[in-house]
Amino acid sequence: MRIGLLTEGGYPYVNGEPGLWCDRLVRGLEQHEFDVYAITRGEHQEAEGWVPLPPQVGRVRTASLWDAEDDGVVYGRRTRRRFAGYYGDLAAILCATVPEEASCRAETAASRADATGARDRFAHEADRFANALYGLAELARDEGGLPRALRSETAVRVLESACRAPGAHRSVRGARVPDLLTVVARLERLLRPLSLDWYEDDGLGAVDLCHAASGGTAALPGLLARHFCEVPLLVTEYGVRLRAHYLTEPDSSPSIRFLLAAFHGRLAAETYRRAALITPGNAHARRWQERCGADRAKLRTVHPGMDATPFAEAGESPECADPHTLVWVGRVEPAKDLVSLLHAFAEIRKDEPKARLRIVGGPCGPEGAAYLAHCKALAAQLFPDEADGPHAVGSNPVSFEEIGGPELPSRADAYASGALVVLSSVVEGFPAGLVEAMFCGRATVSTDVGAVVEAIGGTGLVVPPRNPRALAEACVALLRDPERRARLGAAARARALELFTVEQNVAAFHGIYLDILSRTPARRVVLDDTGEPLPFSVPAEAHVPGRWSDTTTRAVARGGPAWATDAPVRATTRTSDTDDGPGAGTSPSATGGGRAAVPVSATDGARGGLPVSVPEGARAAVAVPAVEGGGAAASVSVAEGVRAAASVSATEGAR
């Protein structure tokens, strides 16, 4: 099959962990073709270039979010009015006070009528957000682009009116002009994929499946490909964008934080609603997705795949580690809380004077460099240089090192140098460094954040974050018990090799690709090498009308089968309603006066149905076979003046 891989800030560029994960996936699925659609975040990323691409990558198309693009498109009066309408709906939804999705699902003391009203309101506003989003996309397709309009004075005035309107959230009522300008500029960058020319038949319309490597902006092209070309969408998230927004916008004004959080939350809910399947990388991300409105029936947890080969030698020889050395490996930044680690190590030294701490990693940006300097100063203050005698050179028990030096040429060497690996973070997604330590067969002491507990299972010790005393006690317990360290390290290595390898990740996504395509109607006739239609290229699900999970009996008129026409036709066409289910659609040819053939469908537990042709001017009753465990029957009356062949879907509990 042909996969459209959608990335942001990662593959095929050389930097970034998402790029490494995607590269492993593409290389592991060599039986498929991949078209990569990449969105870049900065000029520096583009300057570093691409990784070597495997032959299964057919094309690469890129777009940037960091530059100030001017499409030069000038709208007329009617088009400006149309833009203001869509953008106004979008702004009104972002400014509104929204009922929590979780409260709509949970059982509370509120009356059933109130709960139903809140749920209906949430669904109505979700549909309104989707209509505004796709309306802007269609406007961009008709007029040639949106960047200038999204940064125009019209956009600022529309957003200001929404903030001042009755019912707006109190956080946005006091938004100042600088706040409005900031939000408008940020929304323009987030909505820039709406103006791309990727959604034609020679672009994403030619792929069989869109796979978004993250949510947010990367998933937006997948939503539009589904809207314009009916391409199914798969979304993979190892970190939810709404959570990242909360962590990275602490210094913004309340109005900016609220409006951008509302946009990320609404976009996430729309993405989850339209996706065929959602694959969180861990249970922590899965809980965030459910909180943002994801349907549990669509969720399939797929742990990230990591290459265990570089760590095999260290994992097979755990006895080579220094029994008194603790190792921390990662990017130096405030979220890693090295200050608490240094204070914990001061407590460890009181009980274990021979203990040493190696902090291995470089700073992440200017903030990380400043934090590293602060940690070095603190280490010098807590641990003055010590010497064995009056004629020896003193040394500090805490060392700050980086990968690539003569002592630590690789990450595997860093983990192998110590008997115990420590993680002290206060914020963490999926702890990739912890899994690497598990590959090396090392016991671990970690703080209980993110997906740490899910990753290590029972193969390491977990303590509360920002608690140096608890961290020190756990480390001392393992330093004094080498047999327990060995048992935990062996169990950790076995767990990592079972759950977190590239092979299990690739096999899981291969099965998911086939699962989605097997339930998706074929959108075009597939020909073999001789030019003949490929057998079974149009699955049986292509003929099932309506939602798969709908328990109501429904008859939908559709066009005839493809084999009954001279020229190839589309298996399905988009309907005017919001049905998500595979095969939903109504053929234009099946309108008043025409003949239509509707195939029979039987959902869960039902046994078949019988197509009945009704002549013009007649009424007919169609008996439906009873479902298992019941003897009920149903009848359908067909109005006079319609030529139709109708089918009835018998569901569980048919009346």
Buried (B, 14 or more C-beta within 10 A) or exposed (E): BEBBBBBBBBBBBBBBBBBBBBBBBBBBBEEBBBBBBBBBBBEEBBEEEBBEBEEBBBEBBBBBBBEEBEBEBEBEEEBBEBBBBBBBBBBBBBBBEBBEBEEBEEEEEEEEEEBEBBBEBBBEBBEBBBBBBBBBBBBBBEBBBBBBBBBBEBBBBBBBBBBEBEEBBEBBEEBEEEBBBBBBBBBBBBBBBBBBEBBEEEBBBBBBBBBBBBBBBBBBBBBBBBBBBBBBBBBBBBBBBBBBBEEEBEEBBBBBBBBBBBBBBBBBBBBBBBBBBBBBBBBBBBBBBBBBBBBEEBBBBBBBBBBBEBBBEBBEEBEEBBEBBBBBBBEBBBBBBBBBBBBBBBBBBEBBEEBBBBBBBBBBEEEBBEBBEEBBEBBEEBBEEEEEEEEEEEEBBBBBBEBEEEEBEEBBBBBBBBBBBBBBBBBBBBBBBBBBBBBBBBBBBBBEBBBBBBBBEEBBBBBEBBBBEBBBBBBBBBBEEEEEBBEBBBBBBBBBBEBBBBEBBBBBBBEBBEBBBEBBBBBBBBEEEEEEBEEEBBBEBBBBBBBBEBEEBBBBBBBBBBEEEEEEBBBBBBBEEBBBBBBBBBBEBBEEEBBBBBBBBBBEBBEEBEEBEBEEEEEBEBEBBBBEEEEEBBEBEBEEEBBBBBBBBBBEEBE
